[in-house]
Amino acid sequence: QVQLVESGGGLVQAGGSLRLSCTASGRTFSSYAMGWFRQAPGKEREFAAAISWTGFKIYYADSMKGRFTISRDNAKNTVYLQMNSLKPEDTAVYYCAAANQDSSWYNRADQEYEYDYWGQGTQVTVSS
């Protein structure tokens, strides 16, 4: 089992920045690929970013490329999502997730079903 706890959400003005953190406990964090997803009010959950267990392979949703940066610190069992140039449409609950990384993950890192463990989410609100 892996327990995931997100933090760092809050209220920010458009154009501002936030850094989300997701800290894992339980089984070996470094063996898991990690992802960030988000769910806006009235919408389905969508992929934001993902990172392999080594940190060498990174994926982003098109709408977040150039604004969001995912990273991880395996020594701290933590994955981060740095969000810059935030827009009101970035308002959502942000979830981190952990995947038992195998060869399929590299082709489907943006798919929810690839992830085995989920955090409770942290609210990000961007005001205009």
Salt bridges, closest charged atoms under 4 A:
GLU46 OE2 - ARG38 NE 2.63
ASP62 OD1 - LYS65 NZ 3.27
ASP90 OD1 - ARG38 NH1 2.81
ASP90 OD2 - ARG67 NH1 2.70
GLU112 OE1 - ARG45 NH2 3.05
GLU114 OE2 - ARG108 NE 3.21
